[in-house]
Amino acid sequence: MSAAVTPWQARHATGLMSGIYLPRTADALAFAMSTYGIPLLVLATTGSAALTGAAFALEWIPRLAAFGWAGSIVDRRGAAMVFHLASLGRALALAAGAVLLHLYPSGTVASATVMVLAAATGVLTEFSYIATETAGAAAGRRAGSRAHRVQAVLLGIDQTARLAGPALAGVLLLAGPPPMLAVVTVLSLIAALLALRTPPSSATSAPVSMERPGAGLLTGWRTIRTLPALGWLVTGLTLSNLATGFLQAAGPVIVVQHFGQSTTAVGLVWSAAAAATLVAVTICRFALDRLGLWPVGAVCSVIASLACLTTALAPDYLSYLVLVAVLMAADGGLAVVLRTLRSRLIPPETFGSTLSATILILLLPFPAAGVLTALTPPDALGHVITACAALQTLGLFCAFARLRTDPALRT
């Protein structure tokens, strides 16, 4: 190996660690702790289940509404700048909330504080998420044929944060709301500082205009329409997300009422799923080196479809836990394929807008799954799971059958 090659590889690895992986780790932990911790914080502060549900809605509704703005601004100002400002804004909001809850631990001020925190952190976290995804995609493009390795590491970071974040938030809440908010504040500040080391993305020099929120999404939708491979994969995964979303929404009813387990057992299902996803992402990372995108994606789609179809027939809690973990592990493999494909295909100048559009499309089945759960009698949940699994199988089969000879997945 020449002396010129070794320093470049060292710089490349160092740049990924300090400029991409470490900022993503801090932001992902703050993301998970705020997403799962704020509703717990509302329940601990107000004691109201209704306000807890309202806080969860306040977290997600502004996030969905912010997609158009987030993607457009990231495209114009660059991922590093938006990431820095969003993380810093979240840190300031959480610090102010910690102070107010220390001074007013209960009452009207405390209730108003936690509800405002839910909305504010939801919007700011969405901006930081779009920015970190854009920075990760840019790193994947720079990695060339090793783009899937970068995406696998990023997905592993996200899954680890989802595994550790909720548990850490719950433990910290035992000491009171201010300590929990203080830890998330510190993580947000670390993310904001590390964002300054994030390599620049493809921001243009054009000034930011106050365009309609849907303008960025319209740009992203038009880009998706020009990329058939991405469009087919997003369509298949959207139908797949209806099945996984329904399992998430109906999980408490299935585990507690059907299998007679405690609410703790519900969390154990998703902890096992996150752990299985980490293993699957690691396996897919090496499988993609040897086999490519289409074979790995096709195998993951078959495993996901079979696991979801079998979940409706699970005879006991343990088999249900294993099947859900297998389903989510296969879904993690499909996520690596999607991330790698979009980092290859989406033009850098419209990546933020297109990323926002794809994520919004992929998330739409989740509120639909919640409505479907609310309208379904508990005794009929198994039939609905079977129907969702059939849609998932059809969607993934059509997508990968269409992509079998597509050069984008054969490279």
C-alpha positions as CSV (number, residue, x, y, z in Angstrom):
1,M,0.0,0.0,0.0
2,S,1.4,3.4,-1.0
3,A,2.0,6.2,1.5
4,A,-0.4,8.4,-0.4
5,V,-3.3,6.0,0.1
6,T,-3.0,5.3,3.8
7,P,-3.3,9.0,4.9
8,W,-6.4,9.5,2.7
9,Q,-8.1,6.4,4.3
10,A,-7.2,7.7,7.7
11,R,-8.6,11.1,7.0
12,H,-11.7,9.6,5.5
13,A,-12.4,7.5,8.6
14,T,-11.6,10.3,10.9
15,G,-13.9,12.7,9.0
16,L,-16.8,10.2,9.1
17,M,-16.4,9.7,12.8
18,S,-16.1,13.4,13.9
19,G,-18.2,15.0,11.2
20,I,-21.0,12.4,10.7
21,Y,-21.2,9.6,13.3
22,L,-20.6,11.5,16.5
23,P,-23.0,14.4,15.7
24,R,-25.6,11.8,14.6
25,T,-25.2,9.9,17.9
26,A,-25.7,12.9,20.1
27,D,-28.7,14.1,18.0
28,A,-30.3,10.6,17.9
29,L,-30.1,10.2,21.6
30,A,-31.6,13.6,22.1
31,F,-34.3,12.7,19.5
32,A,-35.2,9.4,21.2
33,M,-35.2,10.9,24.7
34,S,-37.4,13.8,23.8
35,T,-39.8,11.8,21.6
36,Y,-40.4,9.2,24.2
37,G,-39.6,11.2,27.3
38,I,-41.8,14.2,26.7
39,P,-45.1,12.2,27.0
40,L,-43.7,10.5,30.1
41,L,-42.8,14.0,31.4
42,V,-46.4,15.2,30.7
43,L,-47.8,12.2,32.6
44,A,-45.5,12.7,35.5
45,T,-46.2,16.5,35.7
46,T,-50.0,16.6,35.1
47,G,-51.1,13.0,35.9
48,S,-53.5,13.3,32.9
49,A,-53.7,10.5,30.3
50,A,-55.6,12.9,28.0
51,L,-52.9,15.5,28.1
52,T,-50.3,12.8,27.6
53,G,-52.0,11.8,24.4
54,A,-52.4,15.4,23.4
55,A,-48.7,16.0,24.0
56,F,-47.8,13.0,21.7
57,A,-50.0,14.5,19.0
58,L,-48.3,17.9,19.5
59,E,-45.0,16.3,18.9
60,W,-45.9,14.7,15.6
61,I,-48.4,17.1,14.0
62,P,-45.8,20.0,13.8
63,R,-43.2,17.5,12.6
64,L,-45.3,16.5,9.7
65,A,-46.2,20.1,8.9
66,A,-42.5,21.1,9.1
67,F,-41.3,18.7,6.4
68,G,-41.8,21.1,3.5
69,W,-39.9,23.9,5.2
70,A,-37.1,21.7,6.6
71,G,-36.2,20.1,3.2
72,S,-36.2,23.4,1.4
73,I,-34.1,25.2,4.0
74,V,-31.6,22.4,4.2
75,D,-31.2,22.5,0.4
76,R,-30.6,26.3,0.5
77,R,-28.5,26.7,3.6
78,G,-26.8,23.4,3.9
79,A,-27.2,20.5,6.4
80,A,-24.4,21.7,8.8
81,M,-25.9,25.1,9.4
82,V,-29.5,23.9,9.8
83,F,-28.3,21.0,12.1
84,H,-26.3,23.5,14.3
85,L,-29.2,26.0,14.6
86,A,-31.9,23.3,15.2
87,S,-29.9,21.6,17.9
88,L,-29.0,24.8,19.6
89,G,-32.6,26.0,19.5
90,R,-33.8,22.7,21.0
91,A,-31.1,23.0,23.8
92,L,-32.4,26.5,24.6
93,A,-36.0,25.4,24.7
94,L,-35.2,22.5,26.9
95,A,-33.1,24.6,29.3
96,A,-35.9,27.1,29.6
97,G,-38.4,24.3,30.3
98,A,-36.1,22.8,33.0
99,V,-35.9,26.1,34.8
100,L,-39.6,26.7,34.7
101,L,-40.4,23.2,35.9
102,H,-37.9,23.6,38.7
103,L,-39.6,26.8,39.8
104,Y,-43.2,25.6,39.1
105,P,-43.2,21.8,39.5
106,S,-47.0,21.6,39.2
107,G,-50.0,23.6,38.3
108,T,-51.0,25.6,35.2
109,V,-47.5,26.9,34.5
110,A,-46.1,23.3,34.6
111,S,-48.8,22.0,32.3
112,A,-48.4,24.8,29.8
113,T,-44.6,24.4,29.9
114,V,-44.6,20.7,29.0
115,M,-47.2,21.1,26.2
116,V,-45.1,23.9,24.6
117,L,-42.0,21.8,25.0
118,A,-43.8,18.9,23.1
119,A,-44.5,21.2,20.1
120,A,-41.2,23.0,20.1
121,T,-39.0,20.0,20.4
122,G,-41.1,18.2,17.7
123,V,-40.4,20.9,15.1
124,L,-36.8,21.5,16.0
125,T,-36.1,17.8,16.1
126,E,-37.5,17.4,12.6
127,F,-35.2,20.1,11.2
128,S,-32.2,18.4,12.8
129,Y,-33.3,15.0,11.5
130,I,-33.6,16.2,7.9
131,A,-30.2,17.9,8.2
132,T,-28.4,14.8,9.6
133,E,-30.0,12.6,7.0
134,T,-28.8,15.0,4.3
135,A,-25.3,15.0,5.7
136,G,-25.3,11.2,5.9
137,A,-26.4,10.9,2.3
138,A,-23.6,13.3,1.2
139,A,-21.1,11.2,3.1
140,G,-22.5,8.1,1.4
141,R,-22.0,9.7,-2.0
142,R,-18.4,10.6,-1.1
143,A,-17.9,6.9,0.0
144,G,-18.8,5.7,-3.5
145,S,-19.2,2.0,-3.7
146,R,-19.1,1.8,0.1
147,A,-22.2,4.0,0.5
148,H,-24.2,1.1,2.1
149,R,-21.6,0.8,4.9
150,V,-22.1,4.5,5.8
151,Q,-25.9,4.0,5.8
152,A,-25.7,0.8,7.8
153,V,-23.7,2.6,10.5
154,L,-26.1,5.5,10.6
155,L,-29.1,3.1,10.9
156,G,-27.3,1.3,13.7
157,I,-26.8,4.6,15.5
158,D,-30.5,5.4,15.2
159,Q,-31.6,1.9,16.4
160,T,-29.2,2.0,19.4
161,A,-30.6,5.4,20.4
162,R,-34.1,4.1,20.1
163,L,-33.1,1.2,22.3
164,A,-31.3,3.3,25.0
165,G,-33.2,6.7,24.8
166,P,-36.6,5.8,26.2
167,A,-35.1,3.7,29.0
168,L,-32.6,6.5,29.9
169,A,-35.4,9.1,29.9
170,G,-37.6,6.9,32.2
171,V,-34.7,6.4,34.7
172,L,-33.9,10.1,34.8
173,L,-37.5,11.0,35.4
174,L,-37.2,9.1,38.7
175,A,-35.1,12.0,39.8
176,G,-37.6,14.5,38.5
177,P,-38.3,16.4,35.3
178,P,-35.5,19.0,35.5
179,P,-32.7,16.4,35.5
180,M,-34.1,14.6,32.5
181,L,-34.5,17.8,30.6
182,A,-31.0,18.9,31.6
183,V,-29.5,15.7,30.1
184,V,-31.3,16.2,26.8
185,T,-30.2,19.8,26.9
186,V,-26.5,18.7,27.2
187,L,-26.9,16.2,24.4
188,S,-28.5,18.9,22.2
189,L,-25.6,21.3,22.9
190,I,-23.1,18.6,22.1
191,A,-24.8,17.9,18.8
192,A,-24.9,21.7,18.1
193,L,-21.1,21.9,18.7
194,L,-20.3,18.8,16.7
195,A,-22.4,20.0,13.9
196,L,-19.8,22.7,13.2
197,R,-17.5,19.9,12.1
198,T,-20.0,18.4,9.7
199,P,-18.8,18.6,6.1
200,P,-20.8,21.0,4.0
201,S,-23.6,19.7,1.9
202,S,-24.8,21.0,-1.4
203,A,-26.3,24.3,-0.3
204,T,-26.8,26.9,-2.9
205,S,-25.9,30.5,-2.6
206,A,-29.5,31.6,-3.2
207,P,-31.2,33.4,-0.4
208,V,-33.9,31.7,1.6
209,S,-37.3,32.8,0.4
210,M,-40.5,32.5,2.5
211,E,-42.1,30.1,0.0
212,R,-45.2,28.0,0.7
213,P,-44.6,25.1,3.0
214,G,-45.7,22.7,0.2
215,A,-43.2,24.1,-2.3
216,G,-40.3,21.9,-1.0
217,L,-42.5,18.9,-0.9
218,L,-43.7,19.6,-4.5
219,T,-40.0,19.7,-5.6
220,G,-39.4,16.4,-3.8
221,W,-42.4,14.8,-5.4
222,R,-41.3,15.9,-8.8
223,T,-37.9,14.4,-8.2
224,I,-39.3,11.1,-7.0
225,R,-41.4,10.9,-10.2
226,T,-38.2,11.2,-12.3
227,L,-36.6,8.3,-10.4
228,P,-38.7,5.2,-11.0
229,A,-36.5,2.9,-8.9
230,L,-36.9,5.2,-5.9
231,G,-40.6,5.6,-6.5
232,W,-41.2,1.8,-6.7
233,L,-39.2,1.2,-3.5
234,V,-41.0,3.9,-1.6
235,T,-44.4,2.6,-2.7
236,G,-43.5,-0.9,-1.5
237,L,-42.2,0.3,1.8
238,T,-45.2,2.5,2.4
239,L,-47.5,-0.5,2.1
240,S,-45.1,-2.4,4.4
241,N,-45.3,0.5,6.9
242,L,-49.0,0.1,7.2
243,A,-48.4,-3.4,8.6
244,T,-45.6,-2.4,10.9
245,G,-47.5,0.7,12.0
246,F,-50.6,-1.4,12.8
247,L,-48.5,-3.8,14.9
248,Q,-47.1,-0.8,16.8
249,A,-50.5,0.7,17.4
250,A,-52.3,-2.5,18.3
251,G,-49.3,-3.9,20.2
252,P,-50.5,-2.9,23.7
253,V,-54.0,-4.3,23.1
254,I,-52.5,-7.6,21.8
255,V,-49.9,-8.0,24.5
256,V,-52.0,-6.9,27.5
257,Q,-55.5,-8.1,26.6
258,H,-54.9,-11.0,24.3
259,F,-51.8,-12.5,25.8
260,G,-52.5,-11.3,29.4
261,Q,-49.1,-9.7,29.9
262,S,-48.1,-6.5,31.7
263,T,-47.4,-3.1,30.0
264,T,-43.7,-3.7,30.6
265,A,-43.9,-6.7,28.3
266,V,-45.0,-4.2,25.5
267,G,-41.8,-2.3,25.8
268,L,-39.8,-5.6,25.9
269,V,-41.2,-6.4,22.4
270,W,-39.8,-3.2,20.9
271,S,-36.6,-3.5,22.8
272,A,-36.1,-7.0,21.3
273,A,-37.0,-5.6,17.9
274,A,-34.4,-2.8,18.2
275,A,-31.8,-5.3,19.2
276,A,-32.7,-7.7,16.3
277,T,-32.5,-4.7,13.9
278,L,-29.0,-3.9,15.0
279,V,-27.9,-7.5,14.2
280,A,-29.7,-7.4,10.9
281,V,-28.1,-4.1,9.9
282,T,-24.7,-5.5,10.6
283,I,-25.4,-8.6,8.6
284,C,-26.8,-6.6,5.7
285,R,-23.7,-4.4,5.7
286,F,-21.5,-7.4,4.8
287,A,-24.1,-9.0,2.6
288,L,-24.4,-5.9,0.4
289,D,-20.6,-6.0,-0.2
290,R,-21.0,-9.4,-1.8
291,L,-24.5,-9.5,-3.2
292,G,-25.7,-6.0,-4.0
293,L,-28.9,-4.1,-3.2
294,W,-31.5,-6.1,-5.1
295,P,-30.7,-9.6,-3.7
296,V,-30.5,-8.3,-0.1
297,G,-33.6,-6.2,-0.5
298,A,-35.6,-9.1,-2.0
299,V,-34.6,-11.5,0.8
300,C,-35.5,-9.0,3.5
301,S,-38.9,-8.4,1.8
302,V,-39.6,-12.1,1.8
303,I,-38.6,-12.5,5.5
304,A,-40.7,-9.4,6.5
305,S,-43.8,-10.6,4.6
306,L,-43.6,-14.2,6.1
307,A,-43.0,-12.8,9.6
308,C,-46.0,-10.4,9.4
309,L,-48.3,-13.1,8.0
310,T,-47.3,-15.5,10.8
311,T,-47.7,-12.9,13.5
312,A,-51.5,-13.0,13.2
313,L,-51.3,-16.7,14.1
314,A,-48.9,-16.4,17.1
315,P,-50.1,-18.7,19.8
316,D,-48.4,-17.1,22.8
317,Y,-46.5,-14.0,23.8
318,L,-43.0,-15.4,23.3
319,S,-43.7,-16.4,19.7
320,Y,-45.3,-13.0,19.1
321,L,-42.2,-11.3,20.4
322,V,-39.9,-13.3,18.2
323,L,-42.0,-12.8,15.1
324,V,-42.2,-9.0,15.6
325,A,-38.4,-8.9,16.2
326,V,-37.8,-10.8,12.9
327,L,-40.2,-8.5,11.1
328,M,-38.5,-5.3,12.3
329,A,-35.1,-6.8,11.6
330,A,-36.0,-7.4,8.0
331,D,-37.5,-3.9,7.9
332,G,-34.2,-2.6,9.1
333,G,-32.5,-4.4,6.1
334,L,-34.9,-2.7,3.8
335,A,-34.2,0.6,5.4
336,V,-30.5,0.2,4.5
337,V,-31.4,-0.5,0.9
338,L,-33.6,2.5,0.7
339,R,-31.0,4.9,2.3
340,T,-28.3,3.6,0.0
341,L,-30.5,3.9,-3.1
342,R,-31.7,7.5,-2.4
343,S,-28.1,8.6,-1.6
344,R,-27.1,7.3,-5.0
345,L,-30.0,8.6,-7.1
346,I,-31.3,11.9,-5.6
347,P,-29.5,15.0,-7.0
348,P,-27.6,16.8,-4.3
349,E,-29.2,20.1,-5.0
350,T,-32.7,18.8,-4.2
351,F,-31.8,16.1,-1.7
352,G,-33.4,17.8,1.3
353,S,-36.7,18.4,-0.4
354,T,-36.8,14.9,-1.9
355,L,-35.8,13.4,1.5
356,S,-38.7,15.3,3.2
357,A,-41.2,14.0,0.6
358,T,-40.1,10.4,0.9
359,I,-40.1,10.4,4.7
360,L,-43.6,12.1,4.7
361,I,-44.9,9.4,2.3
362,L,-43.4,6.6,4.4
363,L,-44.9,8.1,7.7
364,L,-48.4,8.6,6.4
365,P,-49.5,4.9,7.1
366,F,-48.7,5.3,10.8
367,P,-51.6,7.7,11.7
368,A,-53.8,5.6,9.4
369,A,-52.8,2.5,11.4
370,G,-53.8,4.3,14.6
371,V,-57.2,5.1,13.2
372,L,-57.6,1.5,12.0
373,T,-56.7,0.2,15.5
374,A,-59.2,2.5,17.1
375,L,-62.0,1.2,14.7
376,T,-61.2,-2.5,15.0
377,P,-62.7,-4.6,17.8
378,P,-60.0,-6.4,19.8
379,D,-61.2,-9.9,18.6
380,A,-60.7,-8.9,15.0
381,L,-57.1,-7.5,15.3
382,G,-55.7,-10.8,14.0
383,H,-57.8,-10.5,10.8
384,V,-56.6,-7.0,10.2
385,I,-53.0,-8.0,10.7
386,T,-53.5,-10.6,8.1
387,A,-55.0,-8.1,5.6
388,C,-52.2,-5.6,6.3
389,A,-49.6,-8.4,5.8
390,A,-51.2,-9.3,2.5
391,L,-50.9,-5.7,1.3
392,Q,-47.3,-5.6,2.5
393,T,-46.5,-8.8,0.6
394,L,-48.2,-7.5,-2.6
395,G,-46.4,-4.1,-2.3
396,L,-43.0,-5.5,-1.7
397,F,-43.4,-8.2,-4.4
398,C,-44.4,-5.7,-7.0
399,A,-41.6,-3.3,-6.1
400,F,-38.8,-5.8,-6.2
401,A,-40.2,-7.6,-9.3
402,R,-40.2,-4.2,-11.1
403,L,-36.7,-3.4,-9.8
404,R,-35.2,-6.9,-10.6
405,T,-33.4,-5.6,-13.7
406,D,-33.0,-1.9,-12.7
407,P,-29.4,-0.9,-12.9
408,A,-29.7,1.3,-9.9
409,L,-30.1,-1.8,-7.7
410,R,-27.6,-3.9,-9.7
411,T,-24.6,-1.6,-9.4
